[in-house]
Amino acid sequence: MTRRLMLLDTASLYFRAYFGVPESVKAPDGTPVNAVRGLLDFIARLVQDHRPDALVACMDFDWRPQWRVDLIPSYKAHRVAEEVPGGPDAEETPDTLAPQVPVIEDVLDAVGIARVGAEGYEADDVIGTLTARARGPVAIVTGDRDLYQLVDDRRGVRVLYPVKGVGTLQVVDEALLREKYGVDGPGYADLALLRGDPSDGLPGVPGIGEKTAAKLLAAHGDLAGIMAAVDDPAAKLTPTQRKRLDEARPYLAVAPRVVRVASDVALPEFDAALPREPRDPEALEALIARWGLGGSAQRLLSSLHG
């Protein structure tokens, strides 16, 4: 049987839930649980609407891996919270979101939804690896356009992108990528590294915006083809484009490794099958009571029963 796999970019989704659900949604002791309840409601709706056979909540065990920073020091640098000098980087998160993350993790574990991460890698890399391993269709749920690079119609890989809050999803396939960006899935990574991405601290090539990057890729195929054109005096590049790309060689030599998600990360053993019953009913009951998750938890459990 072909298994339908759904992969959640968990941090991306609980950030969306946090900003989409009012902070007035609180536990009995007054602690905000808007991200927890918002995420549980979102997962319930995803399961109900898409009926995956397998579901994995992919986690950021390292949201800013050192190996990426070594290649491009500005990578996500602006997102680093004020920390003790010499201490590990911590991502800047709203004060009332950070305490909700362990609750989210505990609830997912008690329900029995697989939660998978890898030391030294981002959730994107876990998603890239599980997508590469998949034997059937894959739906990647993320608010991060970086994962558009994994879209592959032939293999049935698509992205479900929340357009407004977490209620409305845009199905991203190759046709949409070509219409909106002029590239296919793998081409999106080259487009992103050429134009840059301020939200990830990627400088891009000065003077090469999204439209120019798309035209260059259409004319020369991929980044390697573009750089071959830079070295070919007969190739159709404007003098300015040739100069800018030539000057950006040091960046372009390392950017692909930073921008392209890993597809060969060593992952722990886990069971991705969608649970029909909670893995730990007692722990789940205690969490529901402690954090006031009644309605959201019940909707999730009902969706799992099908």
Secondary structure, 3 states (H helix, E strand, C coil): CCCCEEEEEHHHHHHHHHHHCCCCCECCCCCECHHHHHHHHHHHHHHHHHCCCEEEEECCCCCCCHHHHHHCCCCCHHHECCCCCCCCCCECCCCCCCCHHHHHHHHHHHHCCEEECCCCCCHHHHHHHHHHHCCCCEEEECCCHHHHHHCECCCCEEEEEEEECCCEEEEECHHHHHHHHCCCHHHHHHHHHHHCEHHHCECCCCCCCHHHHHHHHHHHCCHHHHHHHHCCCCCCCCHHHHHHHHHCHHHHHHHHHHHCCCCCCCCCCCCCECCCCCCCHHHHHHHHHHHCCHHHHHHHHHHHHC
